[in-house]
Amino acid sequence: MKLSALVDKDTAIGLRLSGLKDIYISEGDSSNKWEEIIKRDDIGIIIITEKIADEIKNKLYNFRIKKTIPIIVEIPDKHGRISHIDYISNLIKKAVGIEIIKDK
């Protein structure tokens, strides 16, 4: 399984410097790039910036509900973190019926 990314130009530079080669750069409509990535069956993990994830949130949400692989990892872009939604906790809450909170 491969590691791939759907990111902006600036984040792509950093990922290339770290050795990642399979990078899709979003320059406008991220939906087309997203559709291109999820058609592949050789990807195990997709790194996606939070801004792009927000742009395609409905498609991303539906994908996460239906499939477990590839794993989607959201990272901040150069502007930092935007509001974070923990999809895993939401899925557990739906399945179990209660919210599980980690004790500090």
C-alpha positions in Angstrom: 0.0 0.0 0.0 1.2 3.5 -0.9 1.0 6.8 0.9 -0.5 9.6 -1.1 -1.4 13.3 -0.5 -4.0 15.8 -1.7 -2.6 19.2 -0.6 -1.9 22.7 -1.7 1.4 23.8 -3.5 3.2 24.9 -0.3 2.4 21.8 1.6 3.4 19.7 -1.4 6.9 21.2 -1.2 7.3 20.1 2.4 6.0 16.6 1.7 8.3 16.2 -1.3 11.3 17.3 0.9 10.3 14.6 3.3 10.4 12.0 0.5 6.7 11.6 -0.5 6.4 11.3 -4.2 2.7 10.5 -4.8 1.2 14.0 -4.4 -1.9 15.5 -5.9 -1.9 19.3 -5.9 -5.3 21.0 -5.6 -5.5 24.2 -7.6 -9.2 25.1 -7.5 -11.8 22.4 -7.5 -10.5 19.6 -5.2 -13.4 17.3 -6.0 -11.8 16.1 -9.3 -8.5 15.3 -7.6 -10.3 13.5 -4.8 -12.3 11.4 -7.2 -9.0 10.5 -9.0 -7.3 9.4 -5.8 -10.1 7.2 -4.4 -10.4 5.3 -7.7 -7.0 3.8 -7.0 -6.7 0.6 -5.0 -3.0 0.8 -4.2 -3.3 3.6 -1.6 -3.4 2.8 2.1 -3.1 6.3 3.6 -4.2 9.7 2.2 -2.8 12.9 3.7 -5.1 15.8 3.1 -5.0 19.4 4.3 -7.8 20.6 6.5 -8.8 23.4 4.1 -9.2 20.9 1.2 -11.0 18.5 3.6 -13.4 21.3 4.4 -14.0 22.0 0.7 -15.0 18.4 0.0 -16.5 17.6 3.4 -19.6 15.9 2.1 -17.7 13.6 -0.2 -15.1 12.9 2.5 -17.7 12.2 5.2 -19.6 9.7 2.9 -16.3 8.0 2.0 -15.3 7.6 5.7 -18.7 6.1 6.5 -18.5 3.5 3.7 -14.8 2.6 3.7 -12.0 2.1 6.2 -9.1 2.0 3.7 -7.4 4.2 2.7 -7.0 6.0 6.1 -7.5 9.7 5.7 -5.2 11.9 7.8 -6.0 15.6 8.0 -3.1 18.0 8.5 -3.0 21.8 8.9 -1.7 23.8 6.0 0.7 26.8 6.3 -2.1 28.9 7.9 -2.4 26.6 10.8 -5.2 24.5 12.3 -8.8 25.2 11.6 -11.6 23.9 13.8 -11.2 20.2 14.3 -13.9 17.5 14.0 -13.0 14.1 15.4 -14.7 11.8 12.9 -13.6 8.6 14.7 -15.2 9.8 18.0 -18.4 10.6 16.1 -18.5 7.2 14.5 -17.9 5.5 17.9 -20.7 7.6 19.5 -23.1 6.6 16.7 -22.2 2.9 17.0 -22.1 2.6 20.8 -24.7 5.3 21.6 -22.6 7.1 24.2 -19.7 9.5 24.0 -16.3 8.1 25.2 -14.1 10.8 26.7 -10.4 10.2 27.6 -9.7 11.0 31.3 -6.9 13.5 31.8 
